[in-house]
Amino acid sequence: MQTKNKKLLAVLLGWVFVAFGVIGVVLPILPGIPLLLIGLLVLSSEYVWAHQLLGRIRERFPAASRKAQEWVGVFPRRD
């Protein structure tokens, strides 16, 4: 039951980031693109389409991908 709650929370959190990212693309107050990327990163653990989209983004923007990998190394995952 604990794992199911974690997955539900991850999916919910991912979609919240994506929603705020979409709003941020329209409104100059929120940083839209970073929020969208965070949302995709969270959703990529649960959805294949998000994982594939994130892979295409990494191919297109390799410098940003390397920088993101550095940040992932700074903040290791806790399972």
N, C-alpha and C positions, 0 to 999 in steps of 0.2 A: 504494500500500500504506500509506503514511503517513496519508492521509486516512481510510482504513478503520479504522486503529488509533485515530485520534482520535475517530471516531464511536462506536466500541465503548467506548472509555474514557468518553465523555460519557454514553452510555446506562447503563453500569455505575455510574458515579458518581451519576447521577440516581436510579436505583433504590435505591442505598444510602442516599441522603438521604431518600427516601420511606419506606424501611423503618425508619430511625431516627426519622423523624417519627411514624410510626404507633406505634412503641414509646413515644415521648415523649408521645403523647396519653394513654397509659395510665399511664406512670410519671412522677412529678413531678420526676425528676432531669433529664430531657432537655426542651428546649424544642420540643415537638411541632409546633406550627403553623409556626414559622419554618423548621424543617427540611423540612416538607412543601412549603412554598412554594419553597424553594431547589431541592428535587428536581423540582418541576413546572417551574420556570424552566429547569433544565438539560434536562429531557426535552422541553420545548416546541420545542426546536430540531430534534428528530428525529421527534416524534409529533404528528399533527394534533389528536388528542383532548386532549393535554396543553396545547397552544396554545389551544384553544377553552375549556378549563376555566379556564386562567389569565386569559383575556379576561373570562369571567363573574365571576371573583373581583375583577378590577380594576373592573368596573362596579358591583359591590355595595359595594366598599370603596374609594371614590375617594381618600380622604385617605391611606390606606396605599399606594395605587398611586402617588400623587405622591411620597411619601417614598421609595419603592423606585426611582422614576425618578431622584431626586436621587442615590441611591447608585450607580446604574448610570453616571451622569455622572462620579462620583468615580473609579470603576473601569472605564475603557473596555475594550471587548473587544479581544483580540489574536487575529487570524486567521492 
